[in-house]
Amino acid sequence: MQVDKIKDIIIYTKNLNVLYVEDSFSVQQQTMKMLSSFFKNIELANNGKIALEVFEKYDFDLIITDIKMPLLDGISFIETIRNSDKKIPIIVLSAHDDKDYFLKSINAGIDGYILKPYTLEQIIQTLSNIVEKYDFTVKIKNTIKLKNEFIWNKDTKQLSKDNKTIKLSRLEQKIFDFFISSPQSASKSYSEIEYYMFDNCEDNTKKLRNLINRLRLKLNYDLFETVYSYGYTLKYEDE
C-alpha cells in the first residue's frame, strides 16, 4: 500500500521545481537521496541568504527548508519569501522540536513541519497533504517533456532544463510554440515552418536554417531533427 501511495504522489511531484535549504552537508546528502525519489529538479542552498538569491533567480513550485542556519535563519527566510509570494508551499524539515520554533514557523506561513530524524511515512504524509492542498494538475497538463531533459511550459512559453529557464529570442520561442501546438509525431515541412515564422518570402529557407543552427549552439543539443529533403521534427521524451 505504501508503494502505491508513493506512486500516486510522484505523479504530481516529479516535475515540480524544488528549492531545498540545508546547511549540514551530511544531512544534505541523506535527504537529497530521499527527495530525489519524489522530485527530478532540486536546487540546493546552504543557508537562507543564498536561498533567497536562488529563489529570486529561478521559478520554484515548492520550498523545503531547515530552521537553524548561518547568515539567515529559516524563520527569517520564510518570512521574506512570504512578503513576495503568499502561495508557494513551504515545508520545514528541522531537528528543532522547541514549541517556540514551531509556532514561529506556523505564523510565518508554512504547509508542513517534519522533525528530524524523519521517517518515510512522515514525508509521504506531508507531501500527500501538499498535493491535496495545491492544484498541481495544471502544471502536469501544461508541461511538455522534450529530449535531453528539456521542458517546455505551454503557459509561459518558456524552455527550461535543470530548473533553469533558457532565454529564447522571439523567433526561437515562436518555432517551439508552432511545433508543440501540433501532434507530437508530426514533422513540419520547410514551407509550412517558413510560412508561419516569417512575414516575407525573401531567403526564408536560409533564415530558418540559421535559426535552427543558433538553437543547436545555444542548447548544445539538437532538439529539432532534420527530416531529409522535407523539413524538421521536434524531439519529445519517450514516455
C-alpha positions as MATLAB code, in Angstrom:
seq = 'MQVDKIKDIIIYTKNLNVLYVEDSFSVQQQTMKMLSSFFKNIELANNGKIALEVFEKYDFDLIITDIKMPLLDGISFIETIRNSDKKIPIIVLSAHDDKDYFLKSINAGIDGYILKPYTLEQIIQTLSNIVEKYDFTVKIKNTIKLKNEFIWNKDTKQLSKDNKTIKLSRLEQKIFDFFISSPQSASKSYSEIEYYMFDNCEDNTKKLRNLINRLRLKLNYDLFETVYSYGYTLKYEDE';
ca = [
       0.000    0.000    0.000;
       2.869    2.393    0.811;
       4.376    1.799   -2.644;
       1.040    2.656   -4.271;
       0.800    5.821   -2.179;
       4.277    6.891   -3.272;
       3.421    6.288   -6.941;
       0.266    8.381   -6.573;
       2.267   11.257   -5.083;
       5.069   11.099   -7.673;
       2.539   11.628  -10.470;
       2.122   15.178   -9.130;
       5.580   15.874   -7.689;
       8.027   14.528  -10.279;
       8.002   17.674  -12.450;
       7.964   20.201   -9.616;
      10.916   22.543   -9.187;
      12.082   22.322   -5.567;
      14.358   24.591   -3.532;
      15.965   22.655   -0.671;
      17.776   24.665    2.030;
      20.087   22.886    4.488;
      23.484   23.905    5.906;
      24.680   20.471    7.098;
      26.481   18.567    4.325;
      25.771   15.126    5.811;
      22.059   15.914    6.204;
      22.008   17.300    2.661;
      23.340   14.049    1.233;
      20.944   11.869    3.198;
      17.881   13.996    2.456;
      18.712   14.511   -1.229;
      18.619   10.733   -1.734;
      15.121   10.655   -0.305;
      13.886   13.774   -2.129;
      15.196   12.572   -5.498;
      12.675    9.725   -5.308;
       9.870   12.294   -5.470;
      11.391   15.188   -7.449;
      13.574   15.397  -10.564;
      14.516   19.065  -10.233;
      16.052   20.061   -6.892;
      18.116   23.200   -6.351;
      20.247   23.185   -3.191;
      21.175   26.163   -0.998;
      23.409   26.060    2.097;
      21.799   28.913    4.016;
      18.879   31.320    3.931;
      20.837   34.144    2.317;
      21.903   32.021   -0.653;
      18.418   30.506   -0.807;
      16.866   33.968   -1.270;
      19.265   34.723   -4.118;
      18.428   31.412   -5.805;
      14.691   31.903   -5.245;
      14.785   35.295   -6.979;
      16.689   33.846   -9.937;
      14.575   30.764  -10.744;
      10.962   29.628  -10.613;
      10.063   27.121   -7.882;
       6.941   25.153   -7.012;
       7.963   24.051   -3.501;
      10.433   25.045   -0.770;
      11.856   22.632    1.815;
      13.992   24.323    4.452;
      15.810   23.853    7.737;
      15.348   26.370   10.581;
      18.742   26.907   12.211;
      21.194   28.147    9.551;
      24.034   30.683    9.288;
      23.700   34.176    7.765;
      19.898   33.984    7.605;
      17.848   31.523    9.665;
      14.886   29.564    8.332;
      12.205   31.667   10.041;
      13.591   34.911    8.575;
      13.969   33.231    5.192;
      10.329   32.073    5.215;
       9.071   35.486    6.342;
      10.970   37.167    3.489;
       9.564   34.707    0.957;
       6.033   35.294    2.225;
       6.413   39.040    1.697;
       6.606   38.415   -2.055;
       4.936   35.029   -2.503;
       1.940   34.037   -0.390;
       1.125   30.858   -2.281;
       4.257   28.734   -2.754;
       4.135   25.631   -0.489;
       6.826   25.592    2.233;
       7.858   22.557    4.301;
      10.115   22.842    7.335;
      12.447   19.879    7.865;
      14.158   20.526   11.193;
      15.624   18.934   14.319;
      14.117   21.667   16.481;
      11.156   20.405   18.496;
      11.014   23.541   20.610;
       7.457   24.865   20.781;
       8.617   28.410   20.067;
      10.266   27.388   16.771;
       7.154   25.504   15.774;
       4.814   28.416   16.492;
       7.077   30.905   14.733;
       7.231   28.762   11.605;
       3.450   28.304   11.633;
       2.961   32.046   11.982;
       5.430   32.632    9.141;
       3.156   30.602    6.873;
       4.303   27.019    6.299;
       2.459   23.976    4.963;
       4.237   21.186    6.824;
       6.662   20.640    9.722;
       8.775   17.460    9.817;
      11.082   16.682   12.728;
      14.458   15.002   12.201;
      15.192   12.171   12.230;
      12.334   11.917    9.764;
      10.705    8.754    8.505;
       9.426    7.872    5.043;
       5.911    7.807    6.469;
       6.249   11.441    7.603;
       7.478   12.509    4.181;
       4.694   10.643    2.393;
       2.004   12.140    4.623;
       3.339   15.684    4.307;
       3.667   15.512    0.516;
       0.221   13.938    0.293;
      -1.191   16.910    2.218;
       0.619   19.322   -0.117;
      -0.726   17.568   -3.219;
      -4.266   17.687   -1.828;
      -3.983   21.362   -0.872;
      -2.412   22.676   -4.089;
      -3.562   22.050   -7.644;
      -0.502   20.693   -9.443;
      -2.600   19.150  -12.224;
      -2.280   22.370  -14.233;
       1.492   22.062  -14.179;
       1.285   18.452  -15.349;
      -1.030   19.324  -18.242;
       0.931   22.392  -19.345;
       4.427   20.938  -19.097;
       5.861   19.231  -22.174;
       8.889   16.973  -21.754;
      11.406   17.082  -24.585;
      14.539   15.069  -25.228;
      17.683   15.541  -23.135;
      15.579   16.719  -20.142;
      14.397   19.958  -21.732;
      10.966   21.172  -20.549;
       8.534   23.443  -22.400;
       5.888   25.321  -20.425;
       2.820   25.931  -22.600;
       1.515   28.636  -20.253;
       4.620   30.795  -20.028;
       6.063   29.673  -23.400;
       9.422   29.102  -21.733;
      12.066   26.442  -22.252;
      13.978   25.172  -19.236;
      16.423   22.492  -18.145;
      17.606   21.545  -14.665;
      15.225   24.133  -13.200;
      16.880   26.931  -15.199;
      14.964   28.967  -17.762;
      16.699   29.298  -21.118;
      16.360   32.734  -22.650;
      14.900   32.499  -26.143;
      14.547   35.102  -28.853;
      11.102   35.916  -30.238;
      11.629   33.650  -33.257;
      13.094   30.821  -31.170;
      10.076   30.937  -28.894;
       7.782   31.066  -31.905;
       9.165   27.903  -33.531;
       8.754   25.899  -30.292;
       5.196   27.140  -29.964;
       4.469   26.170  -33.581;
       5.662   22.572  -33.209;
       4.134   21.990  -29.767;
       0.719   23.178  -30.930;
       0.712   20.218  -33.358;
       0.577   16.461  -32.660;
       3.847   15.232  -31.136;
       4.742   12.903  -34.000;
       4.126   15.486  -36.702;
       7.026   16.603  -38.869;
       6.803   20.010  -40.467;
       7.874   20.862  -43.996;
      10.225   23.729  -44.733;
       7.424   25.647  -46.438;
       4.982   25.165  -43.508;
       7.523   26.443  -40.988;
       8.657   29.356  -43.163;
       5.081   30.467  -43.848;
       4.321   30.523  -40.112;
       7.613   32.018  -38.956;
       8.356   34.829  -41.385;
       6.439   37.810  -42.718;
       8.052   37.949  -46.157;
       9.271   35.495  -48.777;
      12.903   36.550  -49.087;
      15.579   33.941  -48.213;
      13.318   32.248  -45.684;
      14.992   28.849  -46.067;
      18.317   30.401  -45.139;
      16.712   32.247  -42.192;
      15.165   29.025  -40.935;
      18.424   27.071  -41.133;
      20.269   29.870  -39.337;
      17.600   29.860  -36.621;
      17.908   26.085  -36.112;
      21.711   26.292  -36.048;
      21.644   29.062  -33.428;
      19.322   26.961  -31.276;
      21.634   23.959  -31.555;
      24.549   26.054  -30.355;
      22.557   27.691  -27.551;
      21.165   24.389  -26.222;
      24.265   22.341  -27.003;
      21.795   19.773  -28.306;
      19.804   19.144  -31.483;
      16.148   19.331  -30.386;
      14.972   19.951  -33.950;
      15.891   16.946  -36.059;
      16.268   17.332  -39.813;
      13.907   15.233  -41.919;
      15.847   14.686  -45.119;
      14.520   16.663  -48.110;
      11.395   17.631  -46.151;
      11.796   19.745  -43.014;
      12.158   19.277  -39.252;
      10.638   17.400  -36.347;
      10.803   18.240  -32.633;
      12.226   15.558  -30.333;
       9.970   14.613  -27.429;
      10.882   12.449  -24.469;
       9.701    8.872  -24.850;
       7.097    8.145  -22.188;
];
